[in-house]
Amino acid sequence: MYKLILLVLFSINSLAQNKVSLNVTKYGLSLTNTNNENGIQLTIPEHSTFYCFGEKVILGIVELDNKETFEVKKKLLYLKFRNVLENSFKLKGKSAADTFLYYEIHDEPELKSFRVIYFYYDSYLINSGLNWWSSISDGFHNIVITSEAIVIYNFTIQVKNGELENKFKVKTKI
């Protein structure tokens, strides 16, 4: 009986998987359920979310006493670094209107250190489902695919002249 239940669970799990191809051509990124030998072949759960992060650009690092100090200054720090972000984009002749500002907290009590790192991604994409296309620029991009908040894949690709530069086997996280 136990073996039958396991067999049914594995069958359901295998049916709920999609074999997809991640393709990069002509400055376009797509995830399709067709097999493309030039793309990266993946097997993902049916309800997956796809993230593509470009280069992480650090705007500043703030050293504070502790988390409580951060909570008090959080809004002011956000406004300060949002202004830094907008000014850096103005110097490039671009708009930062659709660029999100992120921060990471590095709390190391044993070292009596509390740091907050403010940054943005030079490109960012989130998508659910299959058969979509998005533009992509040259450079390194981190691909993360999740299912129910669990990372299924996490790997980096390089795009050069609008094409996938590195082809390799992708390892599953779990």
Secondary structure, DSSP 8 states (H G I E B T S, - for coil): -HHHHHHHHHHHHHHTEEEEEEEEETTEEEEESS--TTSEEEEEESS-EEEEE--EEEEEEEEES-HHHHHHHHHHHHHHHHHHHHHHHHHTT---TT---EEEEEEEGGGTEEEEEEEEESSEEEEESSSEEEE--SEEEEEEEEETTEEEEEEEEEEETTEE-------B--
